């Protein structure tokens, strides 16, 4: 009965196929978004850590005794 309906109106079969494909893509994107979000968090942590190290070295150079000038 359903196959007869799809044979008479093939548009519904095409729509059903695209709907299944769309659902699969959305599920894949959900999984990828979790992975990409985690990778972006790691990248942000690494960038923050290296920025901290650079600024700490700069601060050490500014505070070094040989940089103080007496008036």
C-alpha positions in Angstrom: 0.0 0.0 0.0 2.7 2.5 0.9 4.8 1.4 -2.1 1.9 2.1 -4.4 1.5 5.5 -2.8 5.2 6.3 -3.4 4.9 5.0 -7.0 2.0 7.3 -7.7 3.6 10.3 -6.0 7.4 9.9 -6.1 7.9 13.4 -4.6 7.1 12.0 -1.2 9.8 9.3 -1.6 12.3 11.9 -2.6 11.4 14.2 0.4 11.6 11.2 2.7 15.1 10.4 1.4 16.3 13.9 1.8 14.8 14.1 5.3 16.8 11.0 6.3 19.9 12.4 4.7 19.4 15.7 6.5 18.9 14.0 9.9 22.1 12.0 9.3 24.0 15.3 8.5 22.6 17.0 11.6 23.7 14.1 13.8 27.2 14.2 12.3 27.4 17.9 12.8 26.4 17.5 16.4 29.2 15.0 17.0 31.7 17.2 15.1 30.6 20.3 17.0 31.5 18.6 20.3 34.9 17.6 19.0 35.6 21.0 17.4 34.5 22.8 20.6 36.9 20.7 22.6 39.7 21.4 20.1 39.0 25.1 20.2 39.1 25.1 24.0 42.5 23.4 23.9 43.7 26.0 21.3 42.5 28.8 23.5 44.2 27.3 26.6 47.5 27.0 24.6 47.2 30.6 23.3 46.6 31.9 26.8 49.4 29.9 28.3 51.9 31.1 25.8 50.7 34.7 26.1 51.2 34.4 29.9 54.7 33.1 29.3 55.6 35.9 27.0 54.2 38.6 29.3 56.0 37.0 32.3 59.3 37.1 30.5 58.7 40.7 29.5 57.8 41.6 33.1 61.0 39.9 34.4 63.0 42.0 31.9 61.3 45.2 33.1 61.8 44.4 36.8 65.5 43.2 36.3 67.9 45.2 38.5 70.1 46.3 35.6 67.1 48.1 34.0 66.6 50.5 36.9 68.0 53.9 36.2 68.9 56.1 39.1 68.1 59.9 38.9 
